[in-house]
Amino acid sequence: MRALPLNVAPPRRAEFPDAGIGWGWEPAALLAVAVLLVCFGLVNLYSASWVLAQRDQLPDYFYVVRQVEGAAAGIVILVVCSRIPYFWWRALSWPFLAAVWLLLLLLLLPGTTQMAPEVNGARRWLTLGVTFQPSELAKLAVVVATAALADRKRARFSQFSRGLLPLAVVWLAIAWPIALEPNFSTAALVVALGAVVAFAAGVRVRHFVALAAALAPLALVSLAGGYRLQRILAFLNPTADPSGAGYQVRQSLIAVGSGGVAGVGFGEGRQKFGFLPEPHNDFLFAMIGEEWGFVGITLTIGLYLALILVGFRVARRAPDGFGELLAVGLVSLIATSAVLHMAVVLGLAPPTGLPLPLMSYGRSNLIVSLMAIGMLMSVGHAARVGKETRG
């Protein structure tokens, strides 16, 4: 074998360079994708909300400016969380969960209507210097607490009473006050996020089946009357009540269908002129489909897929079990909401009122989503440092 010349470096495997926050390409990629989603969301938010703002005699840019304020605060929180060692959240999990539970209770107490007023028949917003939705924090708190508890209970997952049952008690304790706001879709999402983390930790499928059977009567009672049942019936048969319960999905499909391949053009959408309810929030994806067409839909889905794939790569390379479960939960927090939002817009699920994370109007959801990205970046940073230490 011929020896290499002394002045030629031996070949080595190509590696991604360190880049920005987190010292590795995964955290930098998460940050880049998150910023792209936020920026694209702001562009579409302006187009979707200026008509609504004018109707309320507000400046055209009113909702965008408020969202920019939330994005600025969220980016600061993201940077802070990316620098906090992720394993600190294990010790903070129970205080965090207890604080969120107390905030949720404040929404239900009769003497707190001044700080938690009723809006559109629900008490979901709390004003303590700033106005925010505690249910958004509840998603994050459940992910952190479930990751900490599930990692500690892995050896007990063979028993339902010592494995899944304690986790389910935690989920229901948080979901119960959220359902009473009422906000049944977010309450169900909280339980689903906890279940995803528990499944990743190794809880047996038959235990989930037993839990679902036990909770089925409660779910049926909650869905048996009122607007929830009407939405489900409209989903099963959209033509039965096209001007009532099926109106939202019908107008959403019209918006997406009229977009074609390249869309009708930015700012040229028609559904925002009073036809499609909540075009800047619950149905923002429909506005993207109308104005940007299949190209915009593909771009949006591609950005979320990139975020999910990099997030699960971070989970796979996490230094320990808690980091792995935390990363899985954080990715699922964003992925589940995005998939459900898109499914509702496309008529594949009953209307749930869930925003498109990082894009829809809503500062509480935006800040919590960016906080989750920052925590995920912290796990990615720890994995990189561990690799350098081992290497």
N, C-alpha and C positions, 0 to 999 in steps of 0.2 A: 504494500500500500504506500502510495507516494505521500510524503510528508508535506504539510501545508507550508508555504513561505512564512518566514517569521513576521513579516509585516502585514499579514492578512489575518483578520480576526476569525476565529472558528464560527461556523454557522450556528445560529440559535433560533429557537422557536419564537415567532413574532408574538408580542403581547400588546394589549391595549395600554396606552400611556396613562399615567395619572392625570386626572383632569378635574379641577375645581373641588367643590365641597365633597368630602368623603374619601379623597385620596385614590379613588378607583373609578373605572368607567361606569359601573352600575349606578352608584349614587348620582354621578353627573348626568347619566342618561335619564334617570328618574326626574331630576330637576328640569332638564331640557323639555321632556315630554309634558310635564306638568305646566310649565310656563307656556308652551305652545297651546295646550288646551285652554288655559285661562285667557290667553290673548285672542284665540279664535272665538271663544265664548263671549268676550267683550264686544267683538265686532258684530256677532249675530244678536247679542242682547240689545245693542243700540237699534238695529233694524227692527227687532221684534217689539221694542218697548216704546218707541217715540210716539206712536199713535195713542197708546195707553196714557202716556204722560200728558199729551195735549188734551186728551179727554178729561183728565183731572186738573187741567189748567196749571200744569207744571212745565218746566223747561224740557225740551226734547231729550236732553242728555241726563235727566234727573236720575234714572235708574242706573245708568252706566257709571255716573260719578259715585253713587253709593256702592256699587259693586267694586269699583277701583279702590275705594277706601278699604273694603273688606279684603281685597287681594293684597294690598300693601301690608295690612296687619297680618294676613295669613303668611306672606312671604317671610316676615320677621319671625313669626312663630315657627315656620318651617326651618329656618336657619338655626334657631335656638335648639329645636328638637333634634336636628341633625347632629348637633355637637354634644347633646346629652347622651352619656352611655346608655344604650337601650336597656341594660339589665337593671338600671335604677327603677324602671317601671314595674319590675317585679315587687319591690318593696312598697311602691306607691299605689299598687293596684287596688287594694282594699280601701285606703283613704279616698282615692279617686272615685271609686264606685259609690262609697257612702255619701260623698259630697254631691254627686250627680243625683242620687236617690232623693236627698233632701231638697234639691232644686226642683225635682219633678213633683214632690209633695206640695211645694209652695204653689204650684199651678192648680191644685185641687182644693186647697183650704178656702173656706168661704170668706175669710177676712182679708184676703190678699188680692182682691179684684183690682185695686189701684195699681199694683205692680205686675199683675197678670190679668189684663182685661180680656174679655171675650171678643173674639174677632171671627166673624162668619160662623158663629155657633160653636166655636172651640176656643179653649184656653191653652195655647201652645207657646206663647212668647212671654218672656220674663224680663222685666226692666229693673236692673240693679246698676244704675249708672249708664249702662249700655243695654240695648235690647237684643236678646238672643233666644234661641230655641234649645232648652236643655235636652230635648230628645236627640239632637244631633250629637251632643257630647255623650249621651247614653250609648250610642253605637260604639264609640271609641272605648268607653269605660268597660263595656261588656267584652270587647275583644281582648283588652289588656288583662282583665280579671280571669277570663276563661283560659287564656294562654298560661297564666301563672298557676292557676288551680289544676288545669289538665296536665301540665308538665309534672306537677308534684304527685298526681294520682295515677300516673300511667300504670303502675303495678297493680292497681285495684280495678281496672276496667273490665275484668272478667265478671265482676259483680255489679249488677244494676244499682243496688242500694248504696254502694260505696263508690261507684264510678260516675255514671251519668246522672243519677238522681240529684246529688248535691249541685252539680252544674246547672241542671234544669231549675232548681230552686232559685239560683242566682239570676238566671235569665227571666223567670217569671216575676221575680221581685222588681225588676226594672221594667219589664214589659207591661205589667199591670197598671201603674199610674199613667203610662203613655197611652194605653188603650182607653183610659177614662177621660182623656183630654177633650174629645176623642181623636185618636190618631191610630187606627187599627193597622194600617199598612206599615207604619214605622215600628209599631210593637211587634208585628210579625217579622219584620226585617231584623230586629234586635235578636229575636230567638234564632232566626236562621243564621245570623253571623256567629253566634255562640256555637250552634250545631256544626258549622263548617270547621271551626277551630277544634272542636271536640272530635270530629271525624278524622281530621288530620292527625290528632294525637293518638288515635287507635281505638276509639270507642266502637263497640261492636254494632253492626247494622241492626240486629234483632232488638237491641236495647232502644234504638231510635224508633223502631216500629212499635214497640210497647209504649214508649212515651207518646208517640203520635196517636195511638189508640186511646190512651188515657185523656189526652187533650182534645180529641175530636168533638166530644159533646160540647165543651166550652166554646170551641171555634164555631160550631154550627149555631149555637145560641147567639153568638155575636154577629153572625152573618145572616140570621134568619129574618131580620126586619130592616126597614128604613132604606136609606140610599145604597147601602152595601149590597143588599139583595138585588136591587134594581140594576146596579152596575154589572153584577154577575149575569143576570138574565139578559141584559143588553149585549154583553160580550158573547154569550152563547147564541143569540139571535139578533144581530145588529139592526136588521130591517124591521123588527117588531115595534120599536119606538124611536124612529130616526130623528124626531124633533125633541125627544126627552132624554132618557138615560143613555141612548146611543148617539146623541148629537156630537159629543166631544170626539169620539173615535171616528165617526163619519167625516167630520171636518178635517181631522188629522190625516186621514187617508186621502182626502181630496188634495190637501196641501202637498203631501209626499208624491202623489201621482202626477200632479201638475208640474212638478219639477223636471221630469224627464231625465236626460243624461247630464246636462250642464246647468239646469235650473233656469228660472225666469230672470235671474239677475239679482245682484245684491241690492236690497232696498225695494225691489219690485214685487215682493210677495203681496198677495191680496187677503190671505186668511187672517192677518193681524188686524184688519179693519172691522173688528167686531164679530167675525165669524168663528174664529177659533179661540176658546177661553184659555187664559193663562199662556199665551204664546211665548212669553219671556221666561217661563218657569217650567210648568209641568209638561209643556209641549214644545220646548225649544228645538228638539230634534226634528219635529215636523217642519219648523221654519227653515232649518238647515236644508232639509230635503226639497222644500219648495224653491228656495232662492239659489241653492248651490247644486241641486239635483243629485244624481247618482255619484258624481265626483265628490261632492261635499260629504255625502253619507259615507263613502268609502274612506275618505281622509279621516273623518271623525272616528270611525270604527278602527281604522289602522292605528291611530294614536292611542286609543284605549288598549288595543291588543299589545302594542309595544310596552305600555305601562304594566300590563298584567304579566307579560312574559319576563320582563326584567325583574319585576317584583317577585315572581316565583323563583327566578334564578337566585335572587338574594336569599330567599327562604331556604333553598337547597344548600346554599353555602354558609348558612348561619353557624356561628361557633358552638351553639348548644341548643338543647331542645326548646327552651323558652324563646330564644331568638327565632327559631324556625316557626313555632306556632304563632308568635306575634306577627311575623312577616306575612304568614298565610292569612291571618285575620285582617291585617291592614290592607292587603291587596283585595281581599274579598269585600271589604267595606266599600271600596270604590267600584269594583267590578260588578257586584250584585246590583247596586243602585243603577249603574249605567245600563246593564242588560235589561232590568225591569223597565226603566224609562223608555228605552228603545222598543221593547216588546209592546208596551202600552200604545206608543205612537203608531206602531205598525199593526195594531189590532190583534196582537198575539197574546195579550193578557188584559184582564179587566183594569180600568183606570185606578191607579193607586196614589196619585199625587206625589210621586217621588221625583225630585229634581235630577237633572243630568249633572253628576258631580263635576266640579271645577268649571262648569260652563253656565248652568242655569242661574237665574237671579236668586239670591239668597245668601247673605253674608255668613250666617251661622254654618250652613252646609259648606260653603267655600273655605272658611277658616279651618273647620274640622278636617276637611279633605286635605288641605295643605299641611296641617299638623300631622296627619297620618303619613303623608309622603315624607315629611322630615324624620319621623320615627323609623320609617322603612329605610331611609338613607343611613340612619345611625346603625342599623343592623348590617347594612352593606359595608359601611366603614369598618365595623368590627371584624367582619369576615376578611377584609383586605389586610388589616393589621395582623390578624391571626395568620394569614398566609405568609406575610413577610417575616413574621416571627419564626414560623416553622421552616421557611425556606432559607 
